[in-house]
Amino acid sequence: MSGTQRPRSLSAQPLTIVAILAILLGIGLRLLDARLPLWLDEVLTAVIVMQPNFGELIPQILRDANAPLYYVLMYYWTHLFGISEVALRFPAFLFGAMTPALALIPIKAIHRDTRFVWAISLAFWLPGIWYSQEARCYSLVLFMATGCTLAYARLLDAPSLRRAALWVVLASLGILSHYYAAILVGCQGLAYLWMHRRQALRTWPAALLFIPALAWIGVHLPWVLKFSGGNAWQSRLRVEDLPGVANFLLGGIAAAALLSLLALAPLYLYRKLRGATPAPASSPPLSAAAQTAAATAAMGAAVLILMGVLTPSFVDRYLMSFAPGIMLGVALIISWLGRRDPLVPLTVAIALAAFAGIWASGSRASAFKEYNFEVASQTLMQAGIKHLVFVLDSPMASVIDRGQLDATGAFFLRRAGHSVTSETVVLRPDQDPHAQIIAAANRPNTGILWIYDLSVRSTVAKNFPPRLGEAGSGWKCQHIRHAVRFNVGACHRGA
């Protein structure tokens, strides 16, 4: 074969093999941190789902700010398998492991090569790996959003009532997994109406399937709004925060692209010196449906980011609903380049695997898992306390259900079999809390657990640093600094 000859289409076999290997490797990477301590939000998941019956679960869900579907699934799961670290995180692992496989489902609207690259991108998307090891809803959100994106592309390709109904059902499940998915669904709906006006009007009965999700939101919305405004723990996004947001959305793609350029540069230089150029592939052009599915995800993400700039309402993990569509856009670009040179997607896949493997196995400090208080709870267990004063030093403490806070503070002690009562003290931002905390702890065998994050606005400990445990106070304290921002104080009466 001469130096100028190349295959005119990207063979399915290499990409198929690489996609399958990527999914298998991605499964392995999603298991690395399953036994790390539960962090604060994961404990709250356990507290909400540990109800004796389903009738008591619903009020607990209504007192939380998050959507219900994950809690319902976890309620049944934990009643079968318990509340150990591995048991609580295993459903997230399952959803994370299945998400890349969803992208391989053959639909006409997304070309085969693009689906393979999409699956590879999802398998090695770093936030997807991370949240597959966390007992929160975000892995489920990613799974549902991927299914919704597939159904939406299929609907755009050939509108019908059946396809519209499938999209609405999956969109509703996505919204009931995370409420910000409604922004994605809204963008998708508007684009559908714009592209297929007459056909869209004929499929209007499918919209009736939104009624259950809308009814639930109508009931839950008043409580959710309590977590906004002055009670929100988030800060507004600043211009200097935007590169970090972009890095989250790309999730290793940028680094993999750089590695790919470095790897391919010598080959392209060699070809140029020899005068050889690869012939373009004969694959069909990119479909409008796939491009629109990617564009609506990018538009929705932009809306959410703008909301975060205007109001304290944004955390990067809230972008999970938009990630599958954005990864589809990345896959469209890579597969388009692959039609000009089959080495491009294969090289990017190898670079993604290398970067994800280094990231997952390296010293990344498991930042969110450090937001835990298990070690502090063990200190109080060893002290033999019978009563716990729990202090969650956060603006959210004033709106989180008091019973949930009490159970959260005592979670590790009770899970270990210790019989303790728990009382939560809610602090005022303008008042020295020490007298209030000590007054609540004025009984024998009492311990204090004070959790505070110095990076969160309205944290009382920023203005009144904890002084419990000072000489002569009668309290013996262990102050644990898990990360730059997060601190836990565990105190009990000294000898």
N, C-alpha and C positions, 0 to 999 in steps of 0.2 A: 504494500500500500504506500502510495507516495505521501510526502509530507503535507500536501494540501488536502488530502481526503479525510473526511470526518463522517461519522454516522449522521444521517439527515434527520433523525429524531432521537430523542432521549429514550434509551431502552428502559422498559418498565422494570426489568429484573434488578439492576443495581439500586434504584430508588426503593423498590419494594423491600429488598433485603435491609437496606440502611434504615428504612422507616420501622421495620419490625425490631431491628436491633436497638434503635433509639427508644422505642416504647419499653423494651425489656430493661435497658440501662436506666431509663427514667424511673421505672418501678424500683430498682435497687437504690437509686439516689433518694427516693422518697421514704426510705426506711431508716436512714442513718440516725435521725434524732428522735425516734419514737419514744425513747425512755427518759428523755430529759424532764426535769420537774415541770409541773403544770404552772403556767403563768396566770396572772389575775383573771383575765377574761375567760380562760379555760375553766378555772374554778367556778366562775359564775355560770358557765354552761352546765356543769355538774349539779350545781345547786338548783337550777331551774328544772332540770329533767328528773331529779331524784324525788319525784312525787309518788305517793302511794297509789294513785289512780289517775286516769286521764282527766276526770272532772276537776281535779286540783291542779293539773298541769296548765289548763287554759288561763286561769287567773294569773298564774306566774308568768306566762308568756305576755299577757296584756300589760304587766307591770314592767316589762323590759322594753328597750327601744328598738329591738331587732325584729326582723320578719319571722314568721312562725314555723316555716317548713322544716328547717334544720332541727329545731327543738322537738318537733313531733317525731321525726325520725330517730333522734337520739333518745327520746323517752323509751321507745320500744327496744332500741339497741341496748341501752344500759340496764334495762330490766332483765335482759337475757345474759349479758356478758360483764356487768359490773362497771366500776368507776376507776379502775387502775389507769395509769398513764397510757398504756398500750391500748386498752379497751376503749377509752374515750377518744383516742386519735385514729383508731382503725377505720371508721367510716370515712373520715377525710382522706385517708390513704386510698381507699377504694375509689372514691370519686376522682381523686387526682390521677390514679393509675388508668382509669377508664376514659378520661377526657381526651388524650391523644388518639385513642382507638376510635373515638367518635368521628374524628376528622377523616378517617379512612372509609367511612360509609360512602358508597358510590352514588353520586347524584350528577345529573347532566350539567347542572349550573356551574359546577366547579370541576375543572379538568383534572384528570388523574394525577399528572405531575404536581399540580398545585396542592392537591389533597395530601400527597406524600410529604411534600415539603412542609405543609401546615402541621401535619402530625408530628414531624420531627421538631418543628419550632415549639409546639406545645409541650412535647416531652421534655425539652431542655429549657423551657422558660423558667427562670430562677424563682420568681414569686410563686409559680405553680408548684415547684418542688417544695418550697418552704411551707406553704399553707396546706400542703398534703400531710403535714406532720403537726397539725394544730387542731385542737378540739373546738373549732369555731366554724362558721358557715361558709368560709370563703372558697374552699375546695368544691363544695356543692354549688356555689354560685358560678364558678368557672365551668363546671360540668353542664349546668343548665344553660348558661349563655352560649356554650359551644353548640348544644343541640338546637337552641333557638336560632343561632346564626345559620346553621344548616337548613332548618325548616324555612327560614326567611329567604335564603338564596333560591331554594326550590320553588317557593311561592312566586318570587319575582320572575323566574324563568318561564313559568306557565301557570298563571293565576287560575285557581279553581276554589270552589267552596271547601272541598276536603283539605286542600293544602292550606287554605287560610285558617281552617279550624285547628289543624295541627300546630301551625305557628302560634295561634292565640293560646292554645293550651300550654305550650312550652314557654311562651312569653309570660303567662300568668304564674307558672311555677317558678320562673326566674324572679319575678317581682316578689313572690312569697318567700323566696330565698334571701333576697336583699332588696330593699325598697328603691335604692338608686337604680336598679335595673329598669325602672319605669322610664327613666330618661332615654335609655337605649331603645326600649320598645316604642316610645313616642317618636323618636327619630326614624325608626324603621317604618312605622305606620305612615308618617308624613311622606316619606320617599315612595312608599307603595302607592299612595293616592296620587302622587305626582306622576309616576311612571305609567300607571295603569288605571286611569280615571274610570273608564266605563266598566272594565272587569272588576275593579275594586268595589264599585258600587253594587255590583251583582253579588259580591261575596259578603255583604254587610251582615247577614245573620250570624256569621262566625264571631262577630264582635260581642254577641250576647254571652259568649263563654268567658268574657272578662268579668262578668257580674260577681261571681264568688270572691275574686281577688279584690275588686273594688269595695264590696261590702265589708270584708275584713278590714281593709285600710280605713274605711269610714269609722269603724268601731275603735281601731287602735290609734288613729292619728292624734287625738287629743293628748294621749299619754306621751307619744313620740315627740310632740312639740315641746314638752317640758324639758327635754334634753338639749334644746337649741338655745340660742341667745346667750344670756348671762350664765346659764348652767352648763354650757358646752365647755368641754375641756380643751378642745382644739384652739389653735390660733389661726388667724387669717394667713392665707398663702402670700408670700412675698416674691418679688421677682427673683431673688437669689435662691428661692426654693424650687423654681421651675426645672432647672437641670436635673435635680433629684427625682422629680416627678417623671420626667422623660426617661431617665435611667430605669425607673421602676417599670414603666410601660414596655420599654424595649427588652428588659430583663435578660441581658447578656447578648442580645442580637448585635449591638454595636461593637462589642469586643470581638465577637465571632466574625463579624464583617472585616474588622481590622486584621485579625489573624488570617482570614481568607485572602485578603489583598496581599499580605506579606508572603503567603504560600504560593499564590498564583503569579506574582510579579516575575519571578525567574522564568516561568514557563512562557508567559506572554513576551518577555524579552527575547527568549530563544526563538519563538515563532517569528517575531518581527525581523530578527537577524536572518532567518531562513526564508522570509517572505511567505510563510504559511499562515493562512487564516482559516478558522473553522467555518464550514458552511452553515447557514442558519437552518434550524430545524423546521420541519413541515407541520408542526403542531397547530391546532386551531387558535385563533386569537383569543385574548382574555374576554370572558363573558361579562356583559354589563351587570348581570345579577351578582356575581362575585365581587366586582368592583364596588357596587352599591352597598353590599353588606359590609365591606371594609370601611367605606366612607361614612356610613351612618354610625359605626362604632367610634370612629375618630371624632365625628361631630358630637356625639354624646359625651365622650371623654372631655372634649373642649368645654362643653356646657358645665359639666361637673367641676372642672378646674376653675372656670370663671366664678361659679358659686363659691368656691373655696377662697377666691381672692376677695369677694364682696362680703362674705360672712364666715364666722368661725365654724365651718362644717365639713372640713376635708381632712381625710387621712388617705395615704396612697393606696391602701388595700381596698378602699371603696371603688377603685377603678377595675376591680376584677370582672365585672359584668361586660366591660368593653374590651378586655384583653383578647378574647378569641377573635373578634372581628379585626382588631389591629394586627394580630398575628396572621390572620388571613391576608391582610394587605401586604405584610412582609413576605408571605409565601408567594403571592402574586408577582412581586418584584423579582424574587429569587428564581422562580420558575420561568419568568420571562427572560431573564439572563441565561437560564439553563437551556433555552431553546436556541440560543446563539452559541453556547458552549456547555456541553453536558457536565464538564468538570466543576462548574460553579456551584450547583446545589450539593453535590457530593462533598466538595471542599468545605462549604459552609456547615454542612451536617457534622463533619469531623471536628471543625473548629468549635461548634456549639457543644459537642460532647466533651471535648477537652476542657472548655471553659467551665461547663456545669460541673464536671467531675472535680476540677480543682477547687471551685467555689464550695461545693457540698462537703468535700472531705478536708478542706483547709481550716485554718484557725479563724472562723468568722464569728466566734464568740456567742453564737446563738442569742442575738440581742433580745428578741422578744421573750425568750424563755428565761432570761435573767430577770424579767419583771415578775418574780415569784417570791413567795414568802414561806416556802416549805422548810428551809433551814431554820428560819426564825421560829416557826411553829415547833420544830423539834427541840429547840432550846426550852420552850415553855413546857413541852411534854416532860422533859427531864426534870424540870423544876416542880412537877406534880401539881400544876394549877388546876383549880376546879371552876374558876370563873374567868372569863376573858373580856377585857375591854378592847374593842376593835375600833381603830381610827383610820378611816380611808380619807386621807387629806387630799381631797379633789373637789372641784365645784360640782361634780356629778353626785357626790354623796348626799346632797340635799334632796335629790329627786329619785335616786334609786330606792326601791322598796326596802323599808327597814328590816323586814324579815329576811330578805335576800342578803342584805349586808351582814346581819348577825350570823347567818349560816355560812357565808363566805369566809368570815374571819375564823370560824371554828372548824372549817372543812378538814384540814389536815389532821387536827387533833381527833375529831370524831371518826374520820376514816381509819385512823390507827387504833380505834377502840376506846378512846378516852371519853369519859362522861364529863362534859363541861357545859356550863351555861355561857351564853354570849350576849354582850350588850354593845351596841354601836353608839359612839359619840360623834355627832356631827359638829364640825367646827365652824366658827364665824371668821371670815377673812380679816376682820379688823380687831380681833380680840386675842390676847395671849391665851393659848389653850391649856397651859399646864395645870392651872387650878381646876378647870373643868374635868380634865382627864383624871387627875389624882382623886377628886371627889367621887367620880364614878368607880374608882378602883379601891374604895375604902371598905374592903371586906377581906376576910382571911383567904389565903390561897388564890389570890387574883393575879393575873398576868395582863400585860398591856402589849398590844400589837399596833404599832403606828407605821403606816405605809404612806410615803410621800414621794412625789416626783418633782424635782426642782425645776424641770423644764416646762411644767404646766402652769398656766396663768392661774392666779387666785389660790395658789398653794400656800397654806398658812405657815408651813415650816420655812418658807423663804424669808418671812418677816420675823418669825419667832422660832429660831432654831431649837430643836429638842434639847432640853437640859435634864431630862430624867436620867438618873444614874449618877448625878454629881455627888461629890463627897458629902456625907451627912444626910442625904435624902432618904436613905433606907431602901432605895431601889437598886437592884443590880441589873444592868442593861447591856445588851449586845447590839451595837449599831452595825448593820450589814449594808455595805454599799455594793450593790450588784453591778451597776453600770455607772457611767458618768452622771446620769440624771436620777437614777432610781435608788431609793434608800428604804430600809426597813429597820425599825427599832423594836426589839423584843425585851420587855422588862418584867421582872418579878421581884418579890421581896427578898432581900439578901438575908444571909444568916444573921 
